[in-house]
Amino acid sequence: MLAVTILGNNSAVPAHGRHPTSQVIQTYDHKFLVDCGEGTQMQMSAYKVRPGKINQIFISHLHGDHYFGLIGLLTSLGLNNRKNEMNIYSPGGLKEIIELQFNVANAHLPYPIHFHVLNEEKIVFEDKKIEIECFRVNHRIECWGFIFREKKNMRRLNPSAIAKHEVPISCYEMLQEGKDYISPGNKIIKNEDLTKEGPHSFSYAFCADTGYFENIICKIKNVDLLYHESTYLDALEEKAVARFHSTAKQAATVAKKANVKKLLLGHFSSMYEDVSDFQKEASEVFENTECALEGVCYLA
Amino acid sequence: MLAVTILGNNSAVPAHGRHPTSQVIQTYDHKFLVDCGEGTQMQMSAYKVRPGKINQIFISHLHGDHYFGLIGLLTSLGLNNRKNEMNIYSPGGLKEIIELQFNVANAHLPYPIHFHVLNEEKIVFEDKKIEIECFRVNHRIECWGFIFREKKNMRRLNPSAIAKHEVPISCYEMLQEGKDYISPGNKIIKNEDLTKEGPHSFSYAFCADTGYFENIICKIKNVDLLYHESTYLDALEEKAVARFHSTAKQAATVAKKANVKKLLLGHFSSMYEDVSDFQKEASEVFENTECALEGVCYLA
């Protein structure tokens, strides 16, 4: 299970009580931060998200509404005497910005930061249970989306089939991993005859800031939860195109073509005080749509 | 009259609903911003302080809790299509930090910024009615305080004395400016015999982050309102000294020695959830003391 807590759902500037982009993605073992607009640390405090356990931060691109809160968060973690290393994944240039600010303050963090520059679509983080892959989106400057995928769960042994074929206990693990069983009489028994599908592995795709971009559809195919920006409503599609942003309708079209389970809309323009029309517009194309609301935790 | 609106009164990190340092000082003609911690633009929005008319920003020093909100504010002003030039007064290094961040975003502001590096105690801004002087305080890195002084108001003519000495109208302006009158018979009549004191000229001193520092007393002598940091209570005086900060008692001692009219305490450590003890401690030394509360407008 993945839990996505929205800390900011507005674009460009804070407005109408909404904040610039930031989200926390939690698994049983990890807490990942995606983007870090100004005020993210205050939003964490408001929604009781403790930042101490975050060891990986993903910054989609270097427009300020996606990272101006990072220096403050890193500073506060230092003042709180953090010791664990922090890993930051972003386009090139961020390291220089952060280090310059610590240098002028003659400040020395009590924990190390490792900056990882994104430069190709690949898995940027993984452990036994999860992998995180970055992919390019289509924005005015270099910009990356991120997919969080639980690794495929082990298959479940089918006790009656195992008894029938007299499979020895020493082969159970192999079966759980999906391999076939070869009996003492050299008969191959297919894995699917001895096991059942394991529990579902959840996935979440964060599509950052992007114009309508069909290239991402194959990347995010079948994810359980898709966060796609929708800065504007369809009436302002031209503006969306010119600014490399999407409309609610376009976000829904991507969700539909990618066959995702659920769509979350966000990055709303400050032009809109009320965002309920985004959900209405998108759900005409893709029904299972919600507006990402700050402080709310969405499950995938 | 000067009106000081507190946007942030906490030190180092946001905590207990308190924000890092920022204040707006308003006169009839101007709106000045002093320091700009993270979230300042949100605080402006919360307290209905419109930033469009701010043309001068004073940054006391380059610790993050005093300027991490600046880049976001400047960006938002640009997105709001500001055209007027902005003047920023700060220690050296800020220009590079700001420009680097605009460069990586390939962002171009629609208004010019002039960076003024503080390097000596002097008047950094003045017009006919007000002058703003910077002065050094004693902090871990280069740090500046600012005094806002209304210029001396013209003296008021004393009608009966003018009639008695038959002063011609052509000399009134000279008298208002404080000069003596020389009668046709070459008799010198002292200005104070012909005029009265003009209206009071108000003054406000912002003392930034500083350890107890007697050098500032002569600078801020007799100001109407003094903002002096008090990061700690007296029980933690050693900590205050080690960190180049002050206690409430020390702030009050400065206020008393400088003979100011009123003391405002701020920059409270996050160690203190309740700040009422600061007022109690300081008022034992200097009675007319208040804690600077966010959203409150204090007059000088």
Interface residues (C-beta under 8 A of the other chain):
Chain A: A12 V13 P14 A15 H19 E38 G39 Q41 M42 S45 L62 H63 G64 D65 F68 G69 I71 G72 T75 S76 L79 N80 G93 L94 E96 I97 L100 Q101 V104 A105 N106 A107 R140 I141
Chain B: A12 V13 P14 A15 H19 E38 G39 Q41 M42 S45 L62 H63 G64 D65 F68 G69 I71 G72 T75 S76 L79 N80 G93 L94 E96 I97 L100 Q101 V104 A105 N106 A107 R140 I141
